[in-house]
Amino acid sequence: MSKHSELAVFGGEKSVTASGPRWPYFSDEEIEAVHQCLLRSRTDGRDACTAAGGGTAEKLELRFAKSLGRRHAISTCGGGPALHAACMAAGVELGDEVITTPYSWGQTVSCIPQAGGIPIFADIHPDTLTLDPERIEPLVTERTKAILVAHIFGLPADMDPILAVAERHGLLVIEDCAQAQGSRYKGTPVGTRAHLSCFSIGSGKNLATGDGGMLAVDDDRLWQMALLAGMHPGRTRREITDPDLKDRIDSLIYTYRINAFTAALALKQMDRLEEMNAWRRRNAATLRQALHGVPGIRPLDLPDTLDPAWHMVPWTFAPDELPGISRAQYVAALRAEGVPISTGYVGTPIHLRRTFQRKEWWLGNGYPWAANPRGDQIVYRQGDCPVAEQRCAELDLIMGGGSWWNDVTPLLDQIADAFHKVTAQPERLARVQT
């Protein structure tokens, strides 16, 4: 057998030798925007420190809000801080319950106990991997304060029925759009429908500046509450007008403001966000077509209402098409060929992790659960979220998309070749050690 036909896991030549463009990539124009911000900082302190608001950070906030058609945006030092500020603005207090997803990055959920709340996990829909609206309403209690949705991998959640549940029960909805900048739901960008919408502009995201986040909101009081929670008095004294909130302004805050130079970078990078997302969509579509009919891997069956901008590209393992081959063997052989694929991003569903199994949070003494009259009855069990649990344990196949912001045709062709090479030799694949 030649080195070209032998599987790389057994010493053959790798199929994938091309690579995608580096991400994050800062253009000359973006670097110059930071340079100009530095020069302006010699005469305008707002372009060196954002504590008092204004300057480049304010320009970013205005443009970001306008891009979503929202009244307000607040720039933050990260997506996690944006979510925490949103929970506090939503009025989540000690012992309150927030319904959320078990299938996401941990910070989607950690903002809830950070605000003193208790996460209550609803299962995901198998087609979209986001919160299943039908699983939410049975979990609502008199202590439920909000629903926190995550558009994981850039896949928009089914927002309209989720918002309908919230309206029936007087709840607020918070969106975690960290991985979905530019994704669309029913033709409109994510981050436009919930009461509070949070974004990350960290190094791996579709809008990538290294670190940073954004919070978008329409309601004036929610906006001012978020300012009060995470912004410096130098800003809040100027912008908060609600008498009750104005009286609470203090330096007893979370320091969640953005860095001025990060704001300059993000402001300029917004110029090419749609172009980069168009490439991501094109590359994902090309890959889906190239892998059509390949044994062992299936794309998600997404409804037409969802138009993801693909932060990552999830697939479903189909073991019935490769009898006797495990997911671990499948992925090991592909990775040896150079394919950027893994058995999952979430790993252990969040409700089954140590923090929730043992109810160990930084507040100590059993809090926040101890602050809820039914806290002892809130337990997190295997089987609570069967769709998410099966995804993580058996079905997840995840391919990175962070660097797919430009033409990567040679890389996609080689990835497709690797899949055909690996699955053409199932008897060899069955011998892969994991």
N, C-alpha and C positions, 0 to 999 in steps of 0.2 A: 504494500500500500504506500502511495507517495506521501510526502510530507504535506502536500496540498489537500489530500483527501482525508488524511488521518486527523482525528479530533485533536485540537490543541491541548485538551486536558490529558491526552496520552502522548504528548510530545510533538504533535503536528504543528504546522505553521498557523498563526493566528489569522483569522479572517478579517478582523477590524484593525487596520493600521492608521486610518484617518482619524482626525479629531475635530471637534467643533470649535468655533471661536471662543476665546476665553470669556468667562462671565464671572463677575461684572467686568465690563469693558468701558472705560471712560474715554470719550472722544476728545480730540484737541479742543473743540468748542466748550465741552464741559469742564475740562481742566482750566481753560482760560476764564470761564465764569467764576471758578473758585479763586483764581488769581485776582480777578477784578474785585471780588468781595474782600479779599485781603487788603487790596489797595484802598478801597473805600473805608475800611475799618480804621485807617489812619485819622480820618476826620469825622466818622460817624460810628459811635460806639455800638449802635444796633447791629452793625455788620461784624462785630467781634463777639458780642454777647447778646443773646436773645431774651434776657431776663425781663426787659421792659416791653417786649413786643416790638412791632414795627419792622422796618428794614426789609432785608431779603426774605426773612421768615414770613412776614406778613404777605409779601408778594406771592410766595409759594402757597400760602393758605387761601388767598383769594383765587388764584388760578385753579387750585385743586378743587375748591368748592364749586367753581364755575363749571369745571369739566364734568361734574356729577349733577349739576343743576340743583345744588344744595345751598342753603343760606350761609352756613358757617363751616369752617374747617379749622382744626387745631393741629399744629405740627408738634410731634413728640420725639423723644429720643429712641423710641422703638415701638414695635407693634404690641408687645406685651404691656407697656405703660399705657398705650392708647386703650387697650381693653380694660385695664384696671380702672382708668379714669371713667370709662363708659359705665362700668358696673357701679361706681360710686355715684355718678350722675343719675343713673337709673334708680337710685335709692336703695340699692342692695345693702342690707344691714345685717348685723350679727344674728345668725339663725335663719335668715331668709333662704328660700329655695330658688334655684335657677335651673331650668331644664336645658340640657345641652347634649352634645354628642360624645360618645366614647371613642370615636374614630377620628383622631386629629393629632396635631402636635400638642404637647402638654400645656403650652401657654394659653391655648384656647380655653382651657378649663381652670388653670391655676389662678386666673384673675378673679374667679368667683370666691374661693376661700380667702384670697388677699383682701377682698372687700368684706369678709366676714360671712359670706354666703355658703350654702351647701349645694354642691352639684348633684343634680338628679339626672340620671342618664337615660335617654330615649334611644332606641335602636335606629339604624340607618336603613335607607332603601337600597336594595341590592343593585339597582340599575344606576343610581347616581352617587352612592357612597356618602350621601349627606343625610341630615335628619329626615326621617320618614314622618310626614305630617300626621299620619294616622296613629303614630306611637306617642305623640306628645300629650294630647288632651287627657287620656286616662291618668296621667301623672300629675295633673294640676291639683293643688291643695290650697287651703286658705293662706298658707305661708309662701306660695309661689309668687315671685316678684317679676321674673323676666324669663325669656327664652333666648339662649345664646346659640346662634347658628354659625357653622364654619363651611365656607366654600372650598373644601379641600382639593388640592391639585389644580385649582382653578375651575372646578366643577360647581356651577351655581346650584344652590339648594332651591327647592320648590317653594318660593317665598309667599305666593298668594295664599295658599291654604294655611301656612304657618302664621301669617299675619291675621288671618280670619280667626284662628284659635286664640291668638293674643287679644284680639278685639272682643271676643265673646267673654273673656275672663279679666279684662282690664289689665293686661300685662304689657310690658315693654319688650321690644325685640332688639337684640344687639347682633350685628353681623361681624364675623371675623372674615375679612376679605384679604387677609395677609397674602394668600397664594393666588389671588384672583383679580389682580389689577387689570382691567380691560375686558374681563369676562362679561358676557351679557345674558340676561334672563328675560325672555319674551321681548327681545330687542333693545332693552335698556341696560346700562352698566350695573353690575352688582355694586352695592353701596348706596343705592338711591331709594330703597323702599323701607328699610328698617328705621326705627327711631334713632338709633346710634350705629354708625358703621365705622369699623376700624381697619386700618391697612398697615402693612409693614413695607418699608422701603429698604430692608436689610440687604445684605450682599447677594443672597441667592434669589431674590424676588424679581418680578417682571420689571419693576422700577427699582433699580438697585443702586444704593449710595454708600454701602458699607454698613451703616446703622441708621435707624430712624423709623418714624411711624406717622400716621395721620388719623385723625378722628373727624368724621363728617356728620353733621346734624342740622336739622331745620329748626327745631323748637328753641326759642331764645333761653328759656330757663334751663333746659338740659345743657345747652352750650355753656351757660354761665356756671352751672354746677361743675362741669368738666374743667373749666378754667380754674375754679376755686380749688379743686382737688389737686391739680398738678402744675399750676403755673405760679410764677413769682409774683409777690404783691406789686412789684413795679409794673406789671401788666394788668393784674386783676383790678387794681385801683382805678385804672383808666377805663376798662372795658365792662366791668360788672356794674349793672345799673339797678338790679333788683334789690330793694332796700334790705330785705332779710338776709340775702347773700352778702351784700356789701358790708353788713355789720360783722360778718364772719371772717372777713379777709384778715389773714395773719401769715406769719412766716412758718407756721406749723403745717407744712405741705409736703407732698412728694415732688421732687425736682425732676419733672418730666419734659422739660422744654428741649427743643431740638438744638443742635449745634448750628451756628450761622453758616459755616462753610458746607455742611451737609445740605442745608436748605438751598444754597446756591447751586450745588450739584444737582439736586432733585429738580429744581425749577428748570434748569437747562435740559436735563434728560427727558423731561416731559415732552419736549419737541419731537422725540423719535419713538415714544412709547407705542403709538398705534402701528408704526412701521415694524417695530420689533415683534409686536403681538401678531401682526399679519404673517410674519415668517414662522412664528411658532404654530399658528393654525395650519399653515401650508405644510410644514414639516410633519406635524402630527397626522394630517390627512394622507400624506405620501406614505408614511410608515404604516398606517392602518391598511392602506391598499396593498402595500408590498407584503404584509404578513397575512393577507386574506387567505384562508385555507391551510395555513401552516399548522400542523398538529400540535396540540398542547397549549395554545394561546388564543384567547378570544378578546376582542375589544368590548368595552361596555356598550350596552344597548341604550344610548342616551336619547331622551325625547327631543323633538325638534325645537322645543322652547329653550333649550340650553345651548349656548355658544361659548364654550370655554376658551380661555387664552392660554391654557396648558402651562402651568408651572411645572408639573410633572405629568407623565402619561401612565395611568394605571391600566392594567390588563387583568384578565381572569384566567387562571390556570385551569386547563381542561384535561384532567388525568385520564378520563375515559378514552381519549384519543391516543394515549400512549400507555397501554396496559403494562403495569409492572414498573413504571418509571415514576419516581417521586418528584415533587416540586424541587426539592433540594438538589437532586441529580440534574434536573433540567437546567436550573439556574447555574450550577457549578460548571457545566459544560459550556454554556453560553458565555459566562464571565471569562472562562479560559480563552475563548475566542476573541475577547475584547469588547463584548456587548455590555453597555452600561445598564445592567438589570439587577434587581434584588428581589428577595422574597417578601419585601414589605418595607413600608415607611413608618407606620404606626407601631408595629411590633406587638407588644401586649396592649390590648384595649385598656383605655385609661381607667375604667371602673375596676379592673382586676389588678391594678398596680398597688404596691405596698401602701402608699399614702391612704388609699381608700379602703383597702382590706383591713388595715389596722387603725384607721381613723387617726392618723398622725399628721397633724398640721402644725405650723410654726407657732400658733397661738398657745398650744399646749393645753393640758387639763381637759382634753376631749373636745375642745372648741374647734370649729363652730358648731358641731353637732349638739354639744351640751346646751347650747342656747335655744334649741328647738324642742318644744314639748314632746314631739314624737321622734326626737333624735335617736333614741335607742332602737326604734323600729326601722330607721333608715340603714339598710345594709346593702352591700354590693356583692352580688353572687355571680358565679359562673352560670350562664344561661339567661341572665337578665337581658342581654342584647345579642341574641343568637346570630343575627346576620353579620354584625361587626366581628363577633368572635370567630365565626367560620372564615370570614375574609382573612383575618390575621393568621389563623392557624393553618389554613389549607389553600386559599385561593389567590392571595395577593401576588401580583407580579408588577413591579414598578420600574419604569424607565425614566431617567433624568431628562429634563427639558430645559434646564437653566441656560445652557449654552446654545440652544437651538434658535437663536434670535436673528440668524442670517442664513444664507444659502449653505446647507450642509449636505448637499446631494451625494457626494462621494461617501460620506459617513453613513447615510441612510442606506445606500446601495450595499455597502459592506455588512451592515447589520442584518439586512435581509438575507444576504448570502450566508451569513453565519447561522441563522435560523434554519435555512434549508439544509446546510451541511450537517448540523447537529441532529435534526429530526429525520434525515435520510438514513441514519444508521442506528435505529432503536436498539438493536442488539448490543452495540457498543455502548450506547447511552446507559443501558442497564448495569454496566460494569463500573460506572463512575462512583468513586468513593467520596462520601461526604462526612 
